[in-house]
């Protein structure tokens, strides 16, 4: 299970930030940083119902392309393209039915930055409801000259607000799909 250290790292990152939102971490190497999204939603549906929608990533992350690139569709190992005409790919790295879905942002280079990342989506059944927690952590390393404009952009309130709006819309869509079933 190659992704175990990703899951542990995400749990540690998420536990340090109890609130939902976006944040940028710094590293001793000024060229690298982490961008983390941390969200939670309560859904009035059973874990089975939520899970069936959760694993259909395109149904609730509807603004992403999510086209099949390789692997068995819907299975661990499947690779999906996130953005049209870009080499930004994610891979389903783990599934524990009704409990955990993990994904990996495969290595890519865009705008002078190399990036990788992991996503951890957990489900808990609490008082007849399903609580979905989502943590996405992306690591960027600047390879360009001068100031990293992308890091400055990601650190801005405007960018983080837009990212927060996107993840909140996605989780709201997951809630709507699950509660309509």
PyMOL commands that set and color helices and strands:
alter all, ss='L'
color gray80, all
select helices_A, chain A and resi 4-15+47-54+57-60+149-154+157-180
alter helices_A, ss='H'
color red, helices_A
select strands_A, chain A and resi 21-26+32-43+67-70+79-81+89-96+100-110+113-126+129-142
alter strands_A, ss='S'
color yellow, strands_A
deselect
rebuild
show_as cartoon
